[in-house]
Amino acid sequence: QVSLVESGGDMVQIGGSLTLSCVASGLHLGRYAIGWFRQAPGKEREFVASASWSGVRTYYADSAKGRFAVTKDNAKNTAYLQMNSLNGEDTAVYYCAADSAYSDYDTPAFESEYDYWGQGTQVTVSA
């Protein structure tokens, strides 16, 4: 049985940093692309960042470029989202997802491309 479990969500002040983790079981992340998505209150879920099989290739939403970093530790079957310079617009439930991508060139950005999803972790950025 496949599962993805996010952790690391917390309440943080504007300008602060957080690192989210996504631990996978039932699959080997080395053959899956990882995506991070988020859903703010009253809004649709949106793409944040993704990493290819190896983690060498990454892709970011404009809102995340320069502030967030997605990494993978395939030996630990874990992915991370390092978030810096957080602001109120980053408040959301953050989800990780895994995609059995065709190659290490793929960094999918659409929800429909992903096969498995975690339950989410809450990030709240306050003044």
N, C-alpha and C positions, 0 to 999 in steps of 0.2 A: 504494500500500500504506500502510495506516494504522499508525502506531506511536506509543506514548506511552513516554517514557523518564524515569524518576525519577532524581534525584540529590540529594545533600546529606545523606544519612544518615551518621551518625558515632556515636562514643561520646562521651557528655557526662555531666558530673556532675549530681547531683540539684540542682535549682534553676536549671540552665542553660537555654540557648535554642538552637534550631536552625531553619533555614529550608530546607524541602524544595522542590525545583523539579520540574516536570513539563513536558517539552517535547513538543509534539505535531507530527507530520508526517503528511501525507496527508489532513488535514482542517483546517477553519478553526474554531478554538475559539470564535469569535464566534457560532457557531450550535450550540454544544454546552454543556451543563451539565457542570461538572467535579465529581467526587467524590473524596474521600480516604477510604481505608479502611485498617485495620491488622489484623495477625494476630500475636498473641503466641504464644509457644511453648505447645503443648498446648491452644490455644483456637481457636475459630472466628473467621473474619474478621468484623470489626465496622465499622460506619459511624463516621466521625470528623466529616466536614464536607463541605458541598457549596456550589457557587456557580452561579448562573444564567448564561445566555448572556453577559450584559454584566458579570456579577460584582457587580451592585448588590445582588441578593438573595442572602443566605447562610443557611445552616442548620447547626446544630452539634449533635452528641451532647452529652448533659449533661456527660460527662467532659471535653469540649473547651471548653465555654462559659467565657468569661472568660480563657482561657489561649492558645487557638489562634486563628489568623485565616487564612481562605482568601481569596486574591485571584487575579485573572487579569490578564494583560497580553495582550489579544487581538492587538495589533499584533505582538507577539513570539511569538504562539502558545504561550504559556507560562502555567502556573498555579503558584501557590506555596502552601505551608502554613507559616506562621510559628508556631512552637511555643515558648511561654515557660513558666517555672516547671515544668520537666519533673520527673517523679518515676519511680520504678521501674516503676510500672504502665504507663508510656508505652513501655516497651521492646517493640518489635515490628518486623515488616516492614511498611512503609507503601507502599500502592499508590495510584496515581491511576487514575481511570477517566473516560471521556467518554460522555455520553448525548445522543443527538440529540433533546433535549427539544422539546416542542410549542411552548413559548413562553418568554419571558424571566421568567415567573413561577415556573417549575419549579426546584426545588432537591431533586432526588431523593435518597432515603436508603436505597433498597434495591438490593442487588447486581443483582437481575434486571432493573433498569431501565437498566443501563449496557451500552453496545455494545462498548466497547473498554477494554482494561486494559493497564497497564504491568507490568513484571516485578518491581517492588518495590525498595525501598531500606531497609537495616537501620538502625534507631535503637536504640542501647543506652544506657540511663541507669544510671549506677553511683554508688555512694556515694563 
